[in-house]
Amino acid sequence: MKQYSQLIFSVLAFTLLLTPGCRSLPSDYTDSSSSAKVQLEVLKVFSANDGNYQFRSYLVEWKGQEVVVEDPLIWTNYQVGDHATVLVMYSDHPNENQDAGLMSFVVAPPCKKAK
């Protein structure tokens, strides 16, 4: 559980770094940290409310596979048919005995338009 929490923290920290001044990655960005920013069509919206608490994520199609994109800080309010900006991130599995690595899909924060 601790390793999962660290992964989520890393994803959020990376995403927050992109927010100020709309310093977002170009749409074709990839680098040695194995991440990419892509535009994916929203197929379904998952949301829940409990008092002042909210949850939101999206079902999208990525490379012919349906995946769920997290929006842990509720930055967006995409609807079915919208194109979401998504960070796709790859990382090594924390268990060195695993052959497969890990992937995560997180909504990129929207850019604020300059005034």
Residue pairs with C-beta under 8 A, 6 or more apart in sequence:
3 94
7 91
7 102
7 104
8 72
10 91
11 87
11 89
11 104
11 106
12 72
12 73
12 106
14 35
14 87
14 89
15 73
15 87
15 106
15 108
15 109
16 109
17 23
18 24
18 25
18 108
18 109
19 109
22 111
22 112
22 113
22 114
24 37
24 85
24 108
24 111
25 35
25 37
25 87
25 108
26 37
27 37
27 38
27 39
29 35
29 36
29 37
30 36
33 89
34 89
34 90
34 91
35 87
35 88
35 89
35 90
36 87
36 88
37 85
37 86
37 87
37 88
37 108
38 62
38 85
38 86
38 88
39 83
39 84
39 85
39 86
40 60
40 61
40 62
40 69
40 83
40 84
40 86
41 60
41 61
41 81
41 82
41 83
41 84
42 58
42 59
42 60
42 78
42 79
42 80
42 81
42 82
42 83
42 84
43 58
43 59
43 60
43 61
43 66
43 80
44 58
44 59
44 80
45 56
45 57
45 58
45 59
45 78
45 79
45 80
46 55
46 56
46 57
46 58
46 59
46 68
47 54
47 55
47 56
47 57
48 54
48 55
49 55
54 74
55 74
56 71
56 74
56 76
56 77
57 68
57 69
57 70
57 71
58 68
58 69
58 71
58 78
58 84
58 107
59 66
59 67
59 68
59 69
60 66
60 67
60 68
60 69
60 84
60 86
60 105
61 67
62 86
62 88
62 105
67 105
68 105
69 84
69 86
69 105
69 106
69 107
70 104
70 105
70 106
70 107
71 106
71 107
72 106
73 109
75 107
75 109
75 110
76 84
76 107
76 110
78 84
78 107
84 107
85 107
85 108
85 110
86 105
86 106
86 107
86 108
87 105
87 106
87 107
87 108
88 103
88 104
88 105
89 103
89 104
89 105
89 106
90 101
90 102
90 103
91 101
91 102
91 103
91 104
92 101
92 102
93 100
93 101
93 102
